[in-house]
Amino acid sequence: MRQDDAQAIAEPLDAAWENIRTGLRRDIGARTFDGWLKPAELGRFDAESGIVEIQMPSQFMADWVSSHFGDRLKLAWTTALPLVRDVKIVAAADAPRPSPLLILEDTPTAEEHSATVSAGGERDPSAPNFDARYRFDTFVIGKANEVAATAAKTLASTEKVGFNPLFIHGGTGRGKTHLLHAIGQAFLESHPGKSVVSMSAEKFMVEFVRALKQNDTIGFKQRLRSADLLLIDDVQFIAGKDSTQEEFFHTMNEIINAGRRLVITSDRAPQDLDGIAPRILSRLSWGLVADINPADYELRLNIIEAKLEALPGVDMPRAVVEFLARRITNSIRELEGALNRIAAYAMMTGRDIDVPFVEEVLANVLRANQRRISIDEIQTQVAEHFRIRKAEMSSARRAREVARPRQVAMYLSKQLTPKSLPDIGRRFGGRDHTTVIHAVKQIERLRAADSELDADIRLLTRQLEG
């Protein structure tokens, strides 16, 4: 295209783009427009295809705008300028690519895809599709999951294992599936040429029923029972399914008796599984049963720090890290999702990440994670920590060994409960609200000067919130 022609096209493109932006801001509202479309810039125009590019500052924003405003932008462009026949929303050439935590959907990496594609060009449905993010080196270990993680590494990497099967149980979002994928990948690396079959219990049931209908139960059994390592996720889903449980029991026996390895996960311990045949529960308990408990404050803190290493462009102050570790306690999965959201919103808005910003972005998540801590709990915990009688919290004694713990309890009641100052005072022997104010200010002053007291309060806070 000649320079004169390019200039002739550029002018109406610019004018149309300004009109489109003005119309969109009016139609969808200033807040939505400023949050998503204001950063958009006019990109390249291909005169032959009639495609105009709209550039966004990140791939995340490009995907979101394409999904939510793609049709509207195309209609606006084709109406404003007939020579435009389509719109392509892309990330700017220098835009950062999404980090491992900002993946919009669970799509396999190129390496995973090539490893699971057959010579005919189609994916082998029997090949395990492990998530490359879920490896042992990305699994953060703490007291809550140490036994399960150690057992998983042992089963995956050693030649001889002293337990079989390995049964890992724990609530939703605590890392069971992460360990399952890590076991599979580590086993294939340390045992080249061996075969691994990985599936959920629900998929086991669906494929077994399909095999029954297609008279191919022999093929189904052979595929599973010939595996050197069989991984079954969420075994609780076969509860009440008698025919599936029958096949599952025989598959377990075949795997274990042949000296092959079996790993099973569940949301509860074997003895707590309802609707599962007793002989299956007995078999599950023969091996090693390892639980994953809720992550404590220290583990949540370490997980956040580990995840932030995968987000080099995210500047998160220590105060925010500690805030998230204290407030999001339901599951690790929810904690990771919160980090995703913070990173995405910071990228989109250009705002600094501080506690008020996080409270705004995660309002619903924080409400769901809020645990109601009572003043009674605080008084009990503080009294035990400072080794005084709980009754002293309401007594008239002013000796320092009693007064200081009482002030700490008042301070924590103000920080960790929604109670008003008069309410707090009443729970401490009918004291006036001005006494509570004095206690709070006194502890705040002492925390800044007394590292030992500050450590005591941090410990008490973790115990109460954990």
Disulfide bonds with the S-S distance in Angstrom:
none
